[in-house]
Amino acid sequence: MFSPRALSEPVESVRRAHAPEALVFDCTRDFETLAPAQAEELALVVDALEPATYPDSWLPDDAPRLLERYAGAEFTIGMPGDGSIVWTHQTEPPVVLVKARIEGSPEAFLDFLLAEALVEVGLGVPEHFLGFFETSYRDLDEAVPLDPAGTYQIAAALYDGWIGLETREVFAEWHSSQPALGDAWQDAGDRLSGRVETLPRAVARGETDFADAMELACAAIKHALELPAPFAALETEAYRDHGPTYAVRWAEKTFDALAE
């Protein structure tokens, strides 16, 4: 299921700088959430496993079943919306897993995704939004007038945006220290730019639902793109400093305004 991945020199340099203990593996199967039996195969290639658990009190009564499983004692890696590369601190040392779906992606973009994951590993932040919001997830659920899946999508986007505030300065520095990675970061941002600028019109016309727009806007934060309202309020030091409290208040104000 897992085989060590050889890293390009720029990515290896990022690993040494940000997550020197991290191991990187290719996965022979694709997944959203890795089945427990497969996840436990990691025990063969790491020193220890310590599954993360979270209190039931953090979850709304109607939380998606998959989120309930993630919060429980079952060893769970990867969740919907995590993308093609996931990482976890539930192992010692931490690991980065490259899903099979990534095959065929441009090497420069793949290197950026790997480098991004290694920077995130080095931050020591939670690997999922539940560890970020904690008890505030219930408050977010009350603020977001969507079904449980929609609230999940909003929460995942908000957390992605917050991590983007933490990482984008590192990415911008790659223009001088790791030009190939810096160029890939810039190119990915350029590809998002036009879509981000038109988000308010797309939502207003019903061409994009709000949760999908959130995903796109929050993904753009790590590329230092200028966001339109109401997403611009997330591209701030206030969000970086106050995290979940700020996110919940933003959701309250935003959805109240949309309801008017």
Phi, psi and omega in degrees: 000323184236131175226139182302139180256131174283132183258145173294162182300318177299318180291320177299323178296319177295318178301314181298324184281326190245329184212064188298337180273346187294143174252144182240127183232143165277144177253136182283343179238152175275159179195157164263302172244125182290126179302142184308318182297322178286319180299323182289346173297340176299336180301338181282342186238001177235172182277328183201155174239138177218088184303137177280142174228153181225148182296144176300332183294345178281343188260139170297159181298332183254027180300145177304145182304321181296326178289324176298318178296319180298320181289338183281191187280350181294136181288109188237128175233129179085139177218161179307137180091358183284344180089195188272349179227130179234159177222160180212145170260010179282357175243159173235113359287170176296155180232152172244128183246128180259115184287155182297333183297342185286346183303131181097351178289150178303138184300322182296318179291319178298319177299320178297316180298319178295315179296320177301313180299320181292323175297317179296320176303318182291341178289334183074021180274164177301151181272357180214155184297337182295322177288342176276310183283325184052231183295339181291348178296326176295321178295320177296319179301321178289329183280336186259114183276050180239172176288170183305322179293322179293319177296319176302314182297319178296315181297317180297319179294316180300318180291321177300319178295319180296318177296323178301324176296329181281333190255337192294333176294322176297314181298318181297326180292340181294340178303327180260325185269326180221077188306322181296318178291320178299320179293320179294320176299314180296316182296317179298321177295319179299323181291333179276335193306307183298322180292322181293319182300328184264006184303312181303318179293320181297320178292315182299325181274356181079013180280336179222132177280164190294323181295319177294321177297321177301314181303314183293314182297316183289329174295330181287340183300319182293345178262009177059035177276151176280125185259148174280164173294147002271004186285338182302331181292347177271345181266058188222158174295330179299318177292318179301320184281323190251353169049239188299323179299315179295318182299317180295316179296320177299316180297317179302310182293320183292313182286331172297317180294322180293332181282343183286000000 
